[in-house]
Amino acid sequence: MLKAYKYRIFPTDIQKSQLSRFFGVTRLVYNLGLETKTNAYATHKKAIYKYDLINQLPALRNEFDYVKECPSQVLQHALINLDTAYGNFFKGRGSFPKFKNKFKKQSIIFPQGYKIDFDNNTIFLPKLKSLSIDYHRKFKGDVKRVTLSKTTTNKYFVSLLVDNHKELPKKQRIIENTSVGVDFGIKHLAITSDGEYFENKHFFKSKQKQLRVEQRNLSRKKKDSNHYLKQKLKVALLHEKIRNQRMDFLHKLSTYLVQNYDNIILEDLAVSNMIKNRKLSKAIQEMGWGQLRSMIEYKSNWYGKNVTIIGRFEPSSKICSNCGHIKQDLKLKDRMYKCESCEFEMDRDLNASINIRTFGLRNKPSVTQSDGLPCACNVEAQCL
């Protein structure tokens, strides 16, 4: 099983200068490769593959001396990543590759030549030698590759991809009393079918006034001046604070769900379409629904849990969880669900989470009740 471990590193001034050149050369090679592939297809309808570009690297290294400063395998991996991005685009799994610039997050990959030293808190990388690192947690296994990155706040990190030689655990059997439906919302980030409400912390909203002041100050500075760069760093640090708070909360929430349930049922939300609503777009993007779903999925694989995704067109909000009646005229402002058929009344989000659980269990032939007997109920809502 492959797992990634991320640590912060503290390079010296000389090593920072070396890394700056490594990032620049890697960025140059990536952009040249992207330009070559784009022009070849636009003019001759010809596809150029990663091996064709890698074979051109020796000529580039001979022509420009500064290219020799960067390890050759780092440059090769940049072209491999470019080819992967191209493949993902044509398979519909991503957008078209963009040219890289030095103002965003920088990263390079070392596929070999590294050495891990837990005793001295160092990591050895080709041409950089030993770098000081904060091993806040140790691991057991073989390191497959090292990704070194620099954030916009001038912090350096390494991510170690480790093979711990363990098999993924077998998936737990799906039973009703260990299954939960989760509805994502705006007022509350997540609502479970067991009646648990996870509050929306509003990390961005709480810092919005401060962020507005700092960005206004940035706009008044002369571009590329020392004051401009200092203020730009303040804005970046504030954005980083918001991101770290959100990621910490999402990690805790996803871990809680995975540890307490064997089957987590989620709704397939079209977030890209939902953010077209100008009144709700900022609130929706602040939630991090996609990131939360991704965390739940990969953590479920680690612990042998199940994740079930129901269709995005299932009427989870409009259907009554008690009798199955569909309320067609339900509006977004209606926070309480009031059934016109059976006069059942419940919180709108809790009702939706119960329906999500029902839809997720409906087509599962392996679902059993808590006593181990097959579920023979014809009305799914009654099984809850």
URKAFEN-V190251 format. One record per residue. N is the residue number from 1. PHI is phi in degrees with one decimal (NA if undefined). D_CENTER is the distance of its C-alpha to the mean C-alpha in whole Angstrom. Layout:
N|PHI|D_CENTER, N|PHI|D_CENTER
//
This chain:
1|NA|19, 2|-95.5|17, 3|-136.6|15, 4|-105.5|13, 5|-123.1|15, 6|-109.4|14, 7|-133.6|18, 8|-91.0|19, 9|-116.6|22, 10|-130.2|25, 11|-71.6|27, 12|-75.7|30, 13|-62.1|32, 14|-65.8|33, 15|-67.6|30, 16|-63.3|28, 17|-64.4|30, 18|-62.5|29, 19|-62.4|26, 20|-59.5|26, 21|-69.6|28, 22|-60.4|26, 23|-61.5|23, 24|-65.0|26, 25|-67.4|27, 26|-62.0|24, 27|-64.2|23, 28|-62.5|27, 29|-63.6|26, 30|-62.3|23, 31|-67.4|25, 32|-64.9|28, 33|-64.0|27, 34|-64.0|25, 35|-65.0|28, 36|-63.5|30, 37|-65.2|28, 38|-67.4|28, 39|-66.4|32, 40|-64.1|33, 41|-76.2|31, 42|-70.7|33, 43|-93.9|36, 44|-120.2|37, 45|52.9|34, 46|-112.7|34, 47|-96.1|30, 48|-108.7|30, 49|-98.1|28, 50|-60.7|26, 51|-68.9|30, 52|-64.3|32, 53|-72.4|30, 54|-64.2|30, 55|-68.1|33, 56|-88.6|34, 57|-63.3|32, 58|-57.9|36, 59|-65.9|38, 60|-67.3|35, 61|-69.0|35, 62|-74.4|39, 63|-79.4|39, 64|-122.6|37, 65|-67.1|38, 66|-67.5|35, 67|-70.4|32, 68|-68.3|34, 69|-66.5|33, 70|-89.9|29, 71|-55.2|29, 72|-62.4|29, 73|-70.3|27, 74|-66.0|24, 75|-68.1|25, 76|-62.0|25, 77|-68.5|22, 78|-63.3|21, 79|-72.5|23, 80|-64.4|21, 81|-63.3|18, 82|-62.2|20, 83|-64.6|21, 84|-64.4|18, 85|-63.4|17, 86|-62.0|20, 87|-62.3|20, 88|-63.8|17, 89|-65.3|18, 90|-73.1|21, 91|-92.8|20, 92|78.4|18, 93|-103.3|14, 94|-173.1|14, 95|-85.9|16, 96|-68.5|19, 97|-58.5|18, 98|-112.8|19, 99|-69.4|21, 100|-85.0|20, 101|-133.4|22, 102|-84.2|22, 103|-93.9|21, 104|-111.7|17, 105|-61.5|15, 106|-109.4|17, 107|-154.2|17, 108|-139.2|19, 109|-120.3|19, 110|-106.1|22, 111|-76.4|23, 112|-162.6|26, 113|88.9|28, 114|-96.6|26, 115|-139.7|28, 116|-100.3|27, 117|-130.3|29, 118|-69.7|28, 119|-64.5|32, 120|-100.5|32, 121|53.9|28, 122|-135.8|28, 123|-135.2|26, 124|-96.9|28, 125|-127.2|27, 126|-53.9|29, 127|69.7|31, 128|-99.7|30, 129|63.5|31, 130|-85.5|30, 131|-116.7|28, 132|-73.0|27, 133|-139.6|24, 134|-99.5|23, 135|-82.0|23, 136|-73.6|22, 137|-153.3|22, 138|-101.6|23, 139|-140.2|22, 140|-122.3|25, 141|142.5|24, 142|-100.9|24, 143|-79.1|22, 144|-90.8|21, 145|-163.9|20, 146|-124.0|19, 147|-110.1|17, 148|-104.2|18, 149|-135.1|16, 150|-127.6|18, 151|-85.5|16, 152|-70.6|18, 153|-97.5|20, 154|64.3|21, 155|-108.9|20, 156|-112.8|19, 157|-137.9|17, 158|-124.8|17, 159|-116.4|15, 160|-103.3|17, 161|-88.4|16, 162|-117.3|19, 163|-97.9|21, 164|-88.9|22, 165|61.4|25, 166|-111.4|24, 167|-83.7|23, 168|-62.8|21, 169|-64.8|23, 170|-68.8|24, 171|-63.5|23, 172|-68.3|25, 173|-70.3|27, 174|-82.7|27, 175|-129.2|29, 176|-65.2|29, 177|-76.6|29, 178|-114.9|26, 179|-106.8|24, 180|-141.3|23, 181|-98.1|22, 182|-123.2|19, 183|-106.9|19, 184|-88.2|17, 185|-139.4|19, 186|-103.5|19, 187|-62.9|22, 188|-121.1|20, 189|-62.3|17, 190|-146.8|18, 191|-130.3|21, 192|-96.3|22, 193|-69.4|25, 194|-85.9|27, 195|90.9|27, 196|-89.3|24, 197|-114.0|23, 198|-107.4|20, 199|-65.0|21, 200|-80.9|19, 201|-76.9|19, 202|55.4|19, 203|-64.4|17, 204|-70.6|18, 205|-63.1|21, 206|-68.9|22, 207|-104.5|22, 208|-65.3|23, 209|-64.4|27, 210|-64.3|26, 211|-64.9|24, 212|-62.7|26, 213|-64.5|29, 214|-66.7|27, 215|-70.1|26, 216|-65.4|30, 217|-63.7|31, 218|-64.1|29, 219|-67.0|30, 220|-89.1|34, 221|-82.8|34, 222|-71.6|35, 223|-61.3|32, 224|70.6|32, 225|-79.0|34, 226|-63.4|34, 227|-64.4|33, 228|-63.6|31, 229|-67.0|29, 230|-65.6|29, 231|-68.9|28, 232|-61.7|25, 233|-67.2|24, 234|-61.1|24, 235|-64.5|22, 236|-64.1|19, 237|-65.5|20, 238|-68.0|20, 239|-63.0|17, 240|-64.5|15, 241|-61.1|17, 242|-62.2|15, 243|-64.1|12, 244|-64.4|13, 245|-63.2|15, 246|-64.8|12, 247|-63.9|9, 248|-62.4|13, 249|-66.2|14, 250|-65.5|11, 251|-63.2|11, 252|-66.3|15, 253|-67.0|15, 254|-64.2|13, 255|-64.4|15, 256|-61.6|18, 257|-65.0|17, 258|-67.9|17, 259|-75.4|20, 260|-104.3|22, 261|-136.4|22, 262|-90.7|22, 263|-141.1|21, 264|-109.4|18, 265|-107.4|19, 266|-121.1|17, 267|-99.7|17, 268|-80.4|16, 269|-90.0|16, 270|-91.6|16, 271|-63.6|14, 272|-61.7|15, 273|-83.6|19, 274|-68.1|19, 275|-75.7|18, 276|-73.0|21, 277|-74.7|23, 278|-64.2|24, 279|-77.0|25, 280|-117.9|22, 281|-60.7|19, 282|-65.2|18, 283|-65.3|18, 284|-68.6|16, 285|-68.3|13, 286|-71.8|14, 287|-68.2|13, 288|77.5|9, 289|-60.4|10, 290|-63.1|7, 291|-66.0|5, 292|-64.5|8, 293|-62.3|9, 294|-61.0|6, 295|-63.5|7, 296|-61.6|11, 297|-68.5|11, 298|-76.1|10, 299|-71.6|12, 300|-64.2|15, 301|-65.1|16, 302|-63.4|16, 303|-107.1|19, 304|72.7|20, 305|-97.1|19, 306|-108.9|19, 307|-124.9|17, 308|-113.0|19, 309|-110.5|18, 310|-93.2|20, 311|-63.9|21, 312|-72.4|20, 313|-98.7|24, 314|-68.6|25, 315|-78.9|27, 316|-67.2|26, 317|-85.9|27, 318|-88.8|30, 319|-89.6|31, 320|-81.4|33, 321|-73.5|32, 322|-94.3|36, 323|-121.1|38, 324|90.1|35, 325|-71.1|37, 326|-99.2|35, 327|-97.5|35, 328|-73.3|35, 329|-93.8|35, 330|-68.7|33, 331|-111.9|31, 332|-65.3|28, 333|-75.9|31, 334|-79.0|32, 335|-88.2|30, 336|-112.3|33, 337|-90.2|33, 338|-118.6|37, 339|-76.8|38, 340|-80.3|41, 341|-90.6|42, 342|-110.1|42, 343|60.7|42, 344|-75.7|39, 345|-132.1|37, 346|-157.8|33, 347|-57.0|30, 348|-57.9|28, 349|-70.8|25, 350|-65.4|26, 351|-60.5|28, 352|-65.9|25, 353|-66.1|23, 354|-65.9|27, 355|-66.5|27, 356|-61.4|23, 357|-62.3|24, 358|-63.0|28, 359|-62.8|26, 360|-68.9|24, 361|-88.9|27, 362|-60.2|29, 363|-101.2|29, 364|-102.8|28, 365|-65.8|32, 366|-89.4|31, 367|-68.0|30, 368|-126.4|33, 369|-78.9|34, 370|-65.5|35, 371|-89.1|38, 372|89.3|37, 373|-89.7|39, 374|-61.0|37, 375|-75.6|37, 376|-109.1|40, 377|-78.4|39, 378|-85.2|39, 379|-102.8|37, 380|-60.9|34, 381|-62.7|34, 382|-73.5|36, 383|-70.8|35, 384|-86.0|32
//
